[in-house]
Amino acid sequence: MKITFVLPANLMNGGIRVIGIVASTLVARGHDVRLITQPQRQPTLKRRLKTLLRDRHWLPARKDGPFLDPVLDRVSTLETGRPVTDADLPDANVVVATWWETAPWVQALSDNKGAKAYFMQDYGAPGQEIEKIAPTWEMPFTFITLNTRLKAMILERNPGADVEIMRNAVDQTLFNSAPRPRGRPPKIGLMCRVQASKGMQTAARALKEARDALPELRAVAVNAGDEDWPDWVEKPKNPDDRALAEIYRSCDLWLFPSRMEGFGLPIIEAMASRTPVISTRVGGAPDVIESGVNGYLVEIDDWKGMADHAVDLLSGPEARWAAMGEAAAATVAEHTWDDAVDVFERALQRAVQRQTSSK
């Protein structure tokens, strides 16, 4: 198939990382893949000042992320930020919107640009509220999304829509761990983001509560900002994938405190590393975590529940902790990126068949 992806920009985030993996896998399977991106939008002075006052963090200039590097020779960037048109895209079998802003652009393209699909990975963030996103779910796309909640949200607005769930996977040659003893002292890890929707205050309160109960506890906060963290918290900055894999393996527990999430790749990256995860009920967590078996689920903002589970698991029998880590790794091992792209590929084929049969 000839496949075109329409992206908002080559960002440094999990959604673009997933698109890069899917696109490179499709290329390896013999498909002709092209990606069209917007140029980076630099944060305005107003937004930088607002973020500084709210989050005590100065937004830096944005740079292209590395996640499209495996298919960079197939990426075209528009000269200015604007909707794509027929003139920007090659003729193809299928064209894929990858973000709510790109959905109406793709919907307006002619049939020569391909059958229309929508890879819907997220449902809102500051500046991209659900009121703006939800109307795009009513458009006549073939939808590909990441978890059961997102599928239900689409079907609520568009009953009868063709919605496929492609659960994310991990590179298990990179994110893995041999059986290991629990740390002495124990260590908890988390991935930090400045947005309030990522729940950093919940994580900080949970860590403090757990530390009060376990005075020897250590923590690692990946990409922690300028906010105050106690001296028992390590703060590695921008680790590459190999360094990040080592961080997962060095931890006995991983926290995922997000208040809003499309999927949450750190959840399954940690689980693949035999590191149990305590997550809020967001994104893909309810689809992969069975509470008390391979991790724990808590409600959004429940820092106390997060801390209680952490203390119980890190101070209880080591055999129980090890069994939970084994179960976490087994859950992730059941599903590979090839499995995920099989689902994506089938959805695109259905979109093409539907367009062909309608003519």
C-alpha positions, 0 to 999 in steps of 0.5 A, a space after each residue: 500500500 501507499 500510505 501517507 501520515 499527516 502529523 502536527 509536527 515532529 515532536 518529542 513525545 510518546 505519540 510521535 514515538 509510536 508513529 515512528 515505530 509503526 511507520 518504520 515497521 510498515 516500511 519494513 513490510 514493503 509499504 510505501 510510507 510518506 509522512 507530512 509534518 508541520 514546522 515546530 510552533 515555538 511557545 509564545 512569550 505569553 505561554 512561557 510566562 504563564 507556564 513559569 508562573 504556574 509550573 515554575 518552569 521556563 519553556 525552552 525553544 522546541 526542536 524536532 524529536 528523534 523518533 522519526 529518525 528511522 524514516 526521516 528520508 520519508 518525512 516532508 515538513 511544510 514551509 509554514 504551519 497551515 492545513 495540508 492540501 492535495 498539492 502537499 500529498 502524493 496520491 496514495 491508497 490511504 491517508 492517516 490523520 494522527 491528531 485532532 487538528 489534522 483530522 479535518 484537513 485529511 477529511 477535506 482531501 480528495 479521494 486520490 489521496 487515499 482512503 481516510 483513517 484517523 490514528 487517535 492516540 490522545 483526548 486532550 491536554 492544556 490548549 487542546 481540550 476535549 471540546 475541540 477534539 470530540 467533534 473530529 470523532 464524528 467524521 467518517 474515518 476508520 479509527 485506530 486508537 489505543 485502549 478501550 476507554 478511547 474506543 468507548 469515547 469515540 463510539 459515544 459520539 459516533 455509534 457504528 464507527 469502525 474503531 480498532 484498538 492497537 495496544 502499544 508494545 515495547 522493544 523487548 530486546 531493550 526494555 527487559 530484565 533478568 530476575 533480580 532481588 529487591 533493592 536494598 535500599 528500595 528505589 521508586 522511579 517515575 517520569 516527570 512532565 511539567 504539565 499539571 495533567 501529568 500528576 506530579 503533585 500526586 507523585 511528590 506527595 506519594 513519595 513523601 508519604 512512602 519515605 516517612 514509612 520507609 526512611 531508607 527509600 530512594 527515588 529517581 525522577 527522570 527529567 525532573 524540572 527545576 522544582 524542589 526535590 529532596 536529596 534522596 531523589 536522583 534527577 537524570 536528564 534526557 536519558 537515551 533509550 539504553 540509559 532509560 532501560 537501565 533506570 527501569 531495571 534499577 527501580 523496584 517500583 514505578 509510579 504513573 500518576 497522570 490525570 489524563 493520558 492517551 496510553 502511557 508508554 512508561 507503564 509497559 516499559 517498566 513492566 517489561 523490566 520486571 518493575 511493578 507499576 502503580 498507576 492511576 486509572 488512565 490511558 492504557 493502564 486499566 487494559 494491562 494492569 490487574 491490580 494486585 497481580 502485576 501492579 496496582 491501579 488507583 484513582 486519579 489524585 489518590 496519592 495516599 493509595 499510591 503511597 500505601 501500595 508502595 509501602 506494602 509492596 516494598 516492605 512486605 515479602 520479597 517473594 510477593 514483589 518478585 511474583 508481581 514483577 514476573 507477572 508484569 513482564 509476562 503481560 508485556 511479553 504477550 504483545 509485540 510491536 509486530 502484533 500491534 502493527 498487524 492490527 494497524 495494517 488490517 484497519 488500513 486495509 479495511 479503510 481501502 476496501 470500504 472506499 473501493 466498495 463505495 465507488 
